[in-house]
Amino acid sequence: MLGLERGLVKLEPYNAKWGKLFDKERQSLSSQLKDLIVEIQHVGSTSIEGLFAKPIIDIAIGVSSFDVITELKEKIKELGYLEIPISMDGKHVFARYKEKKITHFLHVMMYNHNLWVDQISFRDYLRSTPDAKIEYIKLKEELANKYPNDVISYTNEKKKFVDDILKRAKKL
């Protein structure tokens, strides 16, 4: 089942349907936003086969310039997404809800800039390195048990691992 109430941490085993749901959403986004975006990628844990994940599809949208962001925000809202206020320069986040559960996150950022490269590098490293994937599964399960109602602490405690993976990925 896709979706999770905001703030909760509940992991599910990898589900091949996540990729199909991403493909469907990518088609919809591409057709509506094609003149404003450069690239759309499936990121986050649902994009990594075999990884346990919160059942929310994370989508990275790369733009060539933040000059398009005002128009992009309006079109994304028309598609049923709500903007999530975050305190990260260079990134805009939107969520789609179904029955009070978040089903999708859109992460809009500059294509091929640091945030974009990090998202893709992290995903690709875990896809290609089974030991790192197993390490991440163990960490996620431990933190999900520790913080079932605190997604912020869950996410913050993963940061050291994420940073370590990004360092390893940059050495390749």
Rosetta blueprint (number, residue, H / E / L):
1 M L
2 L L
3 G L
4 L E
5 E E
6 R L
7 G L
8 L L
9 V L
10 K L
11 L L
12 E E
13 P L
14 Y L
15 N L
16 A L
17 K H
18 W H
19 G H
20 K H
21 L H
22 F H
23 D H
24 K H
25 E H
26 R H
27 Q H
28 S H
29 L H
30 S H
31 S H
32 Q H
33 L H
34 K L
35 D L
36 L L
37 I L
38 V L
39 E E
40 I E
41 Q E
42 H E
43 V E
44 G L
45 S H
46 T H
47 S H
48 I L
49 E L
50 G L
51 L L
52 F L
53 A E
54 K L
55 P L
56 I L
57 I E
58 D E
59 I E
60 A E
61 I E
62 G E
63 V E
64 S L
65 S L
66 F H
67 D H
68 V H
69 I H
70 T H
71 E H
72 L H
73 K H
74 E H
75 K H
76 I H
77 K H
78 E H
79 L L
80 G L
81 Y E
82 L E
83 E E
84 I E
85 P L
86 I L
87 S L
88 M L
89 D L
90 G L
91 K E
92 H E
93 V E
94 F E
95 A E
96 R E
97 Y E
98 K E
99 E L
100 K L
101 K E
102 I E
103 T E
104 H E
105 F E
106 L E
107 H E
108 V E
109 M E
110 M E
111 Y L
112 N L
113 H L
114 N H
115 L H
116 W H
117 V H
118 D H
119 Q H
120 I H
121 S H
122 F H
123 R H
124 D H
125 Y H
126 L H
127 R H
128 S H
129 T L
130 P H
131 D H
132 A H
133 K H
134 I H
135 E H
136 Y H
137 I H
138 K H
139 L H
140 K H
141 E H
142 E H
143 L H
144 A H
145 N H
146 K H
147 Y L
148 P L
149 N L
150 D L
151 V H
152 I H
153 S H
154 Y H
155 T H
156 N H
157 E H
158 K H
159 K H
160 K H
161 F H
162 V H
163 D H
164 D H
165 I H
166 L H
167 K H
168 R H
169 A H
170 K H
171 K H
172 L L
